Amino acid sequence: MSKLSILTEFWEFLRVRKKFWLAPIVFFLLLFGTLIVLTEGTAIAPFIYALF
């Protein structure tokens, strides 16, 4: 299963079941997760962890 098919299946789930309110939640979770992973070894890390 490719990553693109997972996104397509998730979009179909949102569209069919009219759960569009889940999209911003998932977007921000992915954004924060990516931010933490990319900055964990840099000098920015203490400032990022201070936000949480």
N, CA, C and O atoms as a GROMACS GRO file, in nm:
protein
  208
    1MET      N    1   0.084  -0.118   0.000
    1MET     CA    2   0.000   0.000   0.000
    1MET      C    3   0.089   0.124   0.000
    1MET      O    4   0.173   0.140   0.088
    2SER      N    5   0.071   0.209  -0.096
    2SER     CA    6   0.155   0.328  -0.103
    2SER      C    7   0.098   0.439  -0.015
    2SER      O    8  -0.018   0.435   0.027
    3LYS      N    9   0.181   0.538   0.011
    3LYS     CA   10   0.138   0.650   0.094
    3LYS      C   11   0.028   0.730   0.026
    3LYS      O   12  -0.060   0.784   0.092
    4LEU      N   13   0.034   0.738  -0.105
    4LEU     CA   14  -0.068   0.813  -0.178
    4LEU      C   15  -0.203   0.745  -0.167
    4LEU      O   16  -0.306   0.812  -0.156
    5SER      N   17  -0.205   0.614  -0.169
    5SER     CA   18  -0.334   0.544  -0.159
    5SER      C   19  -0.394   0.560  -0.019
    5SER      O   20  -0.516   0.561  -0.004
    6ILE      N   21  -0.310   0.572   0.083
    6ILE     CA   22  -0.361   0.595   0.218
    6ILE      C   23  -0.426   0.732   0.226
    6ILE      O   24  -0.533   0.746   0.287
    7LEU      N   25  -0.364   0.833   0.166
    7LEU     CA   26  -0.424   0.966   0.164
    7LEU      C   27  -0.553   0.967   0.085
    7LEU      O   28  -0.650   1.033   0.125
    8THR      N   29  -0.556   0.895  -0.026
    8THR     CA   30  -0.677   0.888  -0.107
    8THR      C   31  -0.790   0.819  -0.030
    8THR      O   32  -0.904   0.864  -0.033
    9GLU      N   33  -0.756   0.712   0.037
    9GLU     CA   34  -0.857   0.640   0.116
    9GLU      C   35  -0.907   0.725   0.232
    9GLU      O   36  -1.026   0.723   0.263
   10PHE      N   37  -0.819   0.799   0.296
   10PHE     CA   38  -0.860   0.887   0.404
   10PHE      C   39  -0.953   0.997   0.352
   10PHE      O   40  -1.053   1.029   0.416
   11TRP      N   41  -0.921   1.054   0.236
   11TRP     CA   42  -1.006   1.158   0.178
   11TRP      C   43  -1.144   1.101   0.143
   11TRP      O   44  -1.246   1.167   0.165
   12GLU      N   45  -1.148   0.980   0.090
   12GLU     CA   46  -1.277   0.915   0.060
   12GLU      C   47  -1.359   0.895   0.188
   12GLU      O   48  -1.480   0.915   0.189
   13PHE      N   49  -1.292   0.855   0.296
   13PHE     CA   50  -1.360   0.838   0.424
   13PHE      C   51  -1.422   0.970   0.470
   13PHE      O   52  -1.538   0.973   0.511
   14LEU      N   53  -1.345   1.078   0.461
   14LEU     CA   54  -1.396   1.209   0.503
   14LEU      C   55  -1.513   1.253   0.416
   14LEU      O   56  -1.612   1.307   0.466
   15ARG      N   57  -1.501   1.229   0.287
   15ARG     CA   58  -1.603   1.275   0.193
   15ARG      C   59  -1.733   1.195   0.208
   15ARG      O   60  -1.841   1.254   0.211
   16VAL      N   61  -1.723   1.065   0.216
   16VAL     CA   62  -1.842   0.980   0.222
   16VAL      C   63  -1.915   0.996   0.354
   16VAL      O   64  -2.038   1.005   0.357
   17ARG      N   65  -1.841   1.001   0.463
   17ARG     CA   66  -1.905   1.008   0.595
   17ARG      C   67  -1.924   1.150   0.646
   17ARG      O   68  -1.970   1.171   0.758
   18LYS      N   69  -1.888   1.248   0.564
   18LYS     CA   70  -1.904   1.391   0.597
   18LYS      C   71  -1.836   1.427   0.729
   18LYS      O   72  -1.893   1.495   0.814
   19LYS      N   73  -1.714   1.381   0.744
   19LYS     CA   74  -1.634   1.407   0.865
   19LYS      C   75  -1.523   1.507   0.834
   19LYS      O   76  -1.407   1.484   0.868
   20PHE      N   77  -1.558   1.617   0.770
   20PHE     CA   78  -1.458   1.714   0.728
   20PHE      C   79  -1.390   1.783   0.847
   20PHE      O   80  -1.282   1.840   0.831
   21TRP      N   81  -1.451   1.779   0.963
   21TRP     CA   82  -1.391   1.842   1.080
   21TRP      C   83  -1.266   1.768   1.125
   21TRP      O   84  -1.186   1.822   1.202
   22LEU      N   85  -1.246   1.644   1.080
   22LEU     CA   86  -1.126   1.568   1.116
   22LEU      C   87  -1.002   1.616   1.039
   22LEU      O   88  -0.890   1.599   1.086
   23ALA      N   89  -1.021   1.676   0.923
   23ALA     CA   90  -0.909   1.716   0.838
   23ALA      C   91  -0.814   1.814   0.908
   23ALA      O   92  -0.693   1.791   0.907
   24PRO      N   93  -0.862   1.923   0.969
   24PRO     CA   94  -0.768   2.014   1.037
   24PRO      C   95  -0.695   1.949   1.154
   24PRO      O   96  -0.578   1.980   1.179
   25ILE      N   97  -0.762   1.860   1.225
   25ILE     CA   98  -0.699   1.792   1.338
   25ILE      C   99  -0.582   1.706   1.289
   25ILE      O  100  -0.473   1.711   1.345
   26VAL      N  101  -0.606   1.628   1.186
   26VAL     CA  102  -0.502   1.542   1.131
   26VAL      C  103  -0.388   1.627   1.073
   26VAL      O  104  -0.271   1.592   1.089
   27PHE      N  105  -0.422   1.736   1.007
   27PHE     CA  106  -0.320   1.824   0.948
   27PHE      C  107  -0.227   1.879   1.056
   27PHE      O  108  -0.105   1.875   1.039
   28PHE      N  109  -0.283   1.929   1.165
   28PHE     CA  110  -0.199   1.986   1.270
   28PHE      C  111  -0.120   1.879   1.344
   28PHE      O  112  -0.007   1.905   1.386
   29LEU      N  113  -0.176   1.761   1.362
   29LEU     CA  114  -0.099   1.652   1.423
   29LEU      C  115   0.022   1.615   1.336
   29LEU      O  116   0.132   1.594   1.388
   30LEU      N  117   0.001   1.608   1.206
   30LEU     CA  118   0.112   1.579   1.116
   30LEU      C  119   0.215   1.692   1.115
   30LEU      O  120   0.335   1.666   1.111
   31LEU      N  121   0.167   1.815   1.118
   31LEU     CA  122   0.257   1.931   1.120
   31LEU      C  123   0.344   1.933   1.245
   31LEU      O  124   0.465   1.953   1.237
   32PHE      N  125   0.283   1.912   1.362
   32PHE     CA  126   0.359   1.911   1.487
   32PHE      C  127   0.454   1.791   1.493
   32PHE      O  128   0.567   1.804   1.540
   33GLY      N  129   0.409   1.677   1.447
   33GLY     CA  130   0.496   1.560   1.445
   33GLY      C  131   0.618   1.580   1.358
   33GLY      O  132   0.730   1.545   1.396
   34THR      N  133   0.597   1.637   1.240
   34THR     CA  134   0.707   1.666   1.149
   34THR      C  135   0.802   1.769   1.209
   34THR      O  136   0.924   1.756   1.199
   35LEU      N  137   0.746   1.871   1.272
   35LEU     CA  138   0.827   1.974   1.336
   35LEU      C  139   0.916   1.916   1.445
   35LEU      O  140   1.033   1.951   1.454
   36ILE      N  141   0.863   1.829   1.526
   36ILE     CA  142   0.941   1.768   1.635
   36ILE      C  143   1.049   1.676   1.580
   36ILE      O  144   1.162   1.677   1.629
   37VAL      N  145   1.016   1.597   1.479
   37VAL     CA  146   1.115   1.505   1.421
   37VAL      C  147   1.228   1.581   1.354
   37VAL      O  148   1.345   1.544   1.368
   38LEU      N  149   1.196   1.686   1.280
   38LEU     CA  150   1.299   1.760   1.207
   38LEU      C  151   1.388   1.845   1.297
   38LEU      O  152   1.502   1.872   1.261
   39THR      N  153   1.338   1.886   1.411
   39THR     CA  154   1.416   1.976   1.497
   39THR      C  155   1.474   1.908   1.621
   39THR      O  156   1.529   1.975   1.707
   40GLU      N  157   1.461   1.776   1.632
   40GLU     CA  158   1.505   1.712   1.756
   40GLU      C  159   1.656   1.717   1.776
   40GLU      O  160   1.702   1.709   1.890
   41GLY      N  161   1.734   1.728   1.671
   41GLY     CA  162   1.879   1.730   1.687
   41GLY      C  163   1.941   1.866   1.662
   41GLY      O  164   2.063   1.874   1.646
   42THR      N  165   1.863   1.971   1.657
   42THR     CA  166   1.916   2.103   1.626
   42THR      C  167   1.918   2.192   1.748
   42THR      O  168   1.874   2.153   1.856
   43ALA      N  169   1.969   2.313   1.730
   43ALA     CA  170   1.973   2.410   1.838
   43ALA      C  171   1.836   2.469   1.865
   43ALA      O  172   1.816   2.537   1.966
   44ILE      N  173   1.740   2.445   1.777
   44ILE     CA  174   1.604   2.498   1.794
   44ILE      C  175   1.524   2.410   1.891
   44ILE      O  176   1.422   2.455   1.943
   45ALA      N  177   1.567   2.289   1.915
   45ALA     CA  178   1.492   2.192   1.994
   45ALA      C  179   1.446   2.244   2.131
   45ALA      O  180   1.330   2.223   2.166
   46PRO      N  181   1.531   2.311   2.210
   46PRO     CA  182   1.482   2.359   2.340
   46PRO      C  183   1.366   2.457   2.328
   46PRO      O  184   1.279   2.462   2.415
   47PHE      N  185   1.364   2.535   2.222
   47PHE     CA  186   1.256   2.631   2.204
   47PHE      C  187   1.127   2.562   2.161
   47PHE      O  188   1.018   2.603   2.202
   48ILE      N  189   1.138   2.458   2.080
   48ILE     CA  190   1.020   2.383   2.037
   48ILE      C  191   0.960   2.310   2.156
   48ILE      O  192   0.839   2.315   2.176
   49TYR      N  193   1.042   2.244   2.236
   49TYR     CA  194   0.992   2.167   2.349
   49TYR      C  195   0.934   2.259   2.457
   49TYR      O  196   0.850   2.216   2.536
   50ALA      N  197   0.977   2.383   2.460
   50ALA     CA  198   0.922   2.478   2.557
   50ALA      C  199   0.776   2.511   2.523
   50ALA      O  200   0.700   2.551   2.611
   51LEU      N  201   0.737   2.496   2.398
   51LEU     CA  202   0.598   2.523   2.359
   51LEU      C  203   0.502   2.421   2.417
   51LEU      O  204   0.385   2.451   2.439
   52PHE      N  205   0.551   2.300   2.442
   52PHE     CA  206   0.465   2.193   2.491
   52PHE      C  207   0.484   2.177   2.640
   52PHE      O  208   0.420   2.092   2.701
   0.00000   0.00000   0.00000
